[in-house]
């Protein structure tokens, strides 16, 4: 049960820290030749797909570690 509390605290702190950083920064102004269609060169790459891949891999790794810990406790 102690490990569960520690994991929940770490997740809560990670979420809180992430949201504070995101809302704490002001958006930069658009360039003077900003196009309304969004096809202006130099705009940044989308991170949505890569972010979900990383979150999925992290969840799979965490699930595997939890499975290994549970299996080890059952063997003891």
C-alpha positions as CSV (number, residue, x, y, z in Angstrom):
1,X,0.0,0.0,0.0
2,X,2.9,2.3,0.7
3,X,4.2,1.9,-2.9
4,X,0.7,2.8,-4.2
5,X,0.7,6.0,-2.2
6,X,4.2,6.9,-3.5
7,X,3.2,6.2,-7.1
8,X,0.1,8.4,-6.7
9,X,2.0,11.2,-5.2
10,X,4.6,11.2,-8.0
11,X,1.9,11.1,-10.6
12,X,0.0,14.0,-8.9
13,X,3.2,16.1,-8.7
14,X,4.1,15.4,-12.3
15,X,0.7,16.5,-13.5
16,X,0.7,19.6,-11.3
17,X,4.2,20.6,-12.5
18,X,3.3,20.0,-16.1
19,X,0.2,22.1,-16.0
20,X,1.8,24.9,-14.1
21,X,4.6,25.1,-16.7
22,X,2.2,25.1,-19.6
23,X,-0.1,27.9,-18.2
24,X,2.8,29.9,-16.8
25,X,4.2,30.8,-20.2
26,X,2.8,33.4,-22.5
27,X,2.3,32.5,-26.2
28,X,4.7,34.2,-28.6
29,X,3.2,36.7,-31.0
30,X,2.6,35.5,-34.6
31,X,5.1,36.5,-37.3
32,X,4.2,39.6,-39.3
33,X,3.4,37.6,-42.4
34,X,1.2,35.1,-40.6
35,X,-1.1,33.2,-42.9
36,X,-4.6,32.3,-41.7
37,X,-4.5,28.9,-43.3
38,X,-1.5,27.8,-41.2
39,X,0.8,26.9,-44.1
40,X,3.4,29.4,-43.1
41,X,7.0,27.9,-43.1
42,X,8.8,27.8,-39.8
43,X,5.8,26.9,-37.7
44,X,6.9,24.0,-35.4
45,X,6.3,20.3,-35.8
46,X,3.2,18.7,-34.2
47,X,3.9,16.6,-31.1
48,X,0.6,14.9,-30.6
49,X,1.4,11.5,-32.2
50,X,4.8,11.2,-30.6
51,X,3.5,12.2,-27.2
52,X,0.9,9.4,-27.3
53,X,3.5,6.9,-28.3
54,X,5.8,7.9,-25.4
55,X,2.8,7.8,-23.0
56,X,1.9,4.3,-24.3
57,X,5.4,3.0,-24.0
58,X,5.7,4.4,-20.5
59,X,2.4,2.8,-19.4
60,X,3.5,-0.6,-20.9
61,X,6.8,-0.4,-19.1
62,X,5.2,0.5,-15.8
63,X,2.7,-2.3,-16.3
64,X,5.4,-4.8,-17.0
65,X,7.3,-3.7,-13.9
66,X,4.2,-4.0,-11.7
67,X,3.6,-7.5,-13.2
68,X,7.2,-8.5,-12.4
69,X,6.9,-7.2,-8.8
70,X,3.6,-9.0,-8.2
71,X,5.0,-12.2,-9.7
72,X,8.1,-12.0,-7.5
73,X,5.9,-11.5,-4.3
74,X,3.8,-14.5,-5.2
75,X,6.9,-16.7,-5.5
76,X,8.2,-15.7,-2.1
